[in-house]
Amino acid sequence: MDSQAFERRPVVLSSGKTSHYYFDGRKVSLNPRGAYLIAHLICDMIKDDQVDAVGGLTMGADPIVGALGPVAYQRGLDISLFIVRKEAKQHGTRQQIEGPPLKAGQRVVVVDDVITTGGSVIKAVEAVRAIGCKVVKAIALVDRQEGGTQTLEGMGVRVESIFTAADFGL
């Protein structure tokens, strides 16, 4: 990961926990080279899983999903993409899941930039399961190794990460 994405400083995480270090995955996933590399890595991680769709909770998943589209297309992966809102819209179509409509029985992968407690991934998993999709696995750029993976695995979700906190000597 780009050295700008990792900082040693006090921070409050989205989980509410405090930490002495921070991974900002968007500094990588919103960089053209980083986005390109992430998309290729994720394509490698899903190519044999017979996946119908890939997506995740806004905001961490948004740039990952956006980068994945053209690379998956170039590599011949027939997948659709989706974004899960934190809550259903209160106007328009009132949807929580945006993108081509997911259908019951589809096999999906949920992505996120960082897993700490797993809260963001859990919200996305619950949303797609509510419409009958099967979550094949969750993929994160970084697993902070603070219990999120174990929580997700307890829900029957296999987790793979590109990096772990241990890769950064933490």
C-alpha positions in Angstrom: 0.0 0.0 0.0 1.1 3.5 -0.6 3.0 4.9 2.3 0.5 7.8 2.4 -2.3 5.4 3.2 -0.7 4.3 6.5 -0.3 6.8 9.3 0.8 6.5 12.9 -1.4 8.9 14.7 -4.3 8.8 17.2 -7.6 8.3 15.4 -11.2 7.3 16.1 -12.3 4.6 13.7 -15.8 4.2 12.2 -16.4 1.4 14.7 -15.9 4.0 17.5 -12.7 2.3 18.6 -9.6 4.4 19.0 -6.3 3.4 17.5 -2.7 4.7 17.3 -2.6 4.0 13.6 -4.8 4.5 10.5 -5.2 3.0 7.1 -6.9 5.2 4.6 -7.6 2.8 1.8 -9.1 5.6 -0.4 -5.6 7.1 -0.7 -4.8 4.0 -2.7 -8.1 3.1 -4.3 -8.6 6.7 -5.6 -5.1 6.8 -7.1 -5.2 5.6 -10.7 -2.2 3.1 -10.3 -3.6 1.9 -7.0 -7.1 1.4 -8.3 -5.7 -0.5 -11.3 -3.6 -2.8 -9.2 -6.4 -3.4 -6.6 -8.8 -4.3 -9.4 -6.4 -6.8 -10.9 -5.8 -8.4 -7.5 -9.5 -8.7 -6.8 -10.1 -10.2 -10.2 -7.4 -12.8 -9.4 -9.2 -13.5 -6.0 -12.6 -14.1 -7.6 -11.9 -15.6 -11.0 -12.6 -19.2 -9.8 -15.5 -18.4 -7.5 -18.3 -18.3 -10.1 -19.3 -14.8 -8.9 -22.3 -12.9 -10.3 -21.7 -9.6 -8.6 -19.3 -7.6 -6.5 -20.0 -4.6 -4.3 -20.0 -3.2 -0.8 -21.1 -0.5 1.5 -20.6 3.1 0.5 -18.0 4.8 1.0 -15.1 2.4 1.4 -16.3 0.1 -1.4 -17.1 2.8 -4.0 -13.7 3.4 -5.6 -12.9 -0.3 -5.4 -16.1 -1.2 -7.2 -15.6 1.6 -9.8 -12.0 0.4 -10.6 -13.1 -3.2 -10.8 -15.6 -2.7 -13.6 -13.3 -2.0 -16.6 -10.6 -4.5 -15.4 -13.2 -7.3 -14.9 -14.6 -6.5 -18.4 -11.1 -6.6 -20.0 -10.4 -9.9 -18.3 -13.7 -11.5 -19.5 -15.3 -11.7 -16.0 -19.1 -11.5 -16.5 -20.0 -9.7 -13.2 -22.2 -6.9 -12.3 -21.4 -4.3 -9.7 -23.4 -2.8 -6.8 -23.1 -0.3 -4.0 -25.0 -0.7 -0.7 -26.3 2.5 0.9 -26.1 2.7 4.7 -29.9 3.0 4.6 -32.5 2.9 1.9 -33.1 6.2 0.1 -36.1 8.1 1.3 -36.9 9.3 -2.2 -37.0 8.1 -5.7 -36.8 4.3 -5.9 -36.1 4.0 -2.2 -33.5 1.4 -2.8 -30.7 0.4 -0.5 -28.7 -1.4 -3.1 -27.7 0.5 -6.2 -26.7 -0.9 -9.6 -28.1 -3.6 -11.9 -30.7 -5.4 -9.8 -29.4 -8.3 -7.8 -31.6 -11.5 -7.8 -32.1 -14.2 -5.3 -29.6 -17.0 -5.7 -26.9 -14.8 -7.2 -23.4 -15.4 -5.8 -21.8 -12.1 -4.6 -18.5 -10.9 -3.1 -18.5 -8.0 -0.7 -15.5 -5.6 -0.8 -14.3 -2.9 1.6 -11.1 -1.0 2.1 -10.5 -1.9 5.8 -12.0 -4.4 8.2 -11.8 -3.6 11.9 -14.9 -4.9 13.6 -16.5 -5.9 10.3 -19.4 -3.5 10.7 -19.4 -2.1 7.2 -19.1 -5.5 5.6 -21.8 -6.9 7.9 -24.2 -4.2 6.7 -23.5 -5.0 3.1 -23.8 -8.8 3.8 -27.1 -8.4 5.5 -28.5 -6.2 2.7 -27.6 -8.7 -0.1 -28.7 -11.7 2.0 -32.1 -10.0 2.6 -32.8 -10.3 -1.1 -31.6 -13.9 -1.2 -28.1 -13.6 -2.5 -25.3 -15.9 -1.4 -22.2 -14.2 -0.1 -19.3 -16.2 -1.5 -16.7 -14.2 0.5 -15.6 -10.7 1.6 -12.4 -9.1 0.4 -10.7 -6.2 2.2 -7.6 -4.2 1.2 -6.5 -4.3 4.9 -7.6 -6.5 7.8 -6.7 -4.7 11.0 -6.9 -8.1 12.7 -9.1 -6.7 15.5 -11.9 -9.3 15.4 -13.9 -8.3 12.3 -12.8 -11.3 10.3 -13.7 -13.7 13.1 -17.2 -12.0 13.4 -17.8 -12.4 9.7 -16.6 -16.0 9.7 -19.0 -16.6 12.5 -21.7 -15.4 10.1 -20.6 -17.9 7.5 -18.6 -15.4 5.5 -15.1 -16.3 4.3 -12.8 -13.3 4.5 -9.7 -12.7 2.4 -7.5 -9.6 2.6 -4.8 -8.2 0.4 -2.9 -7.0 3.5 -3.1 -7.5 7.2 -1.9 -5.3 10.1 0.8 -7.8 10.6 2.2 -6.9 7.1 2.9 -3.5 8.5 4.6 -4.8 11.6 1.6 -4.1 13.9 
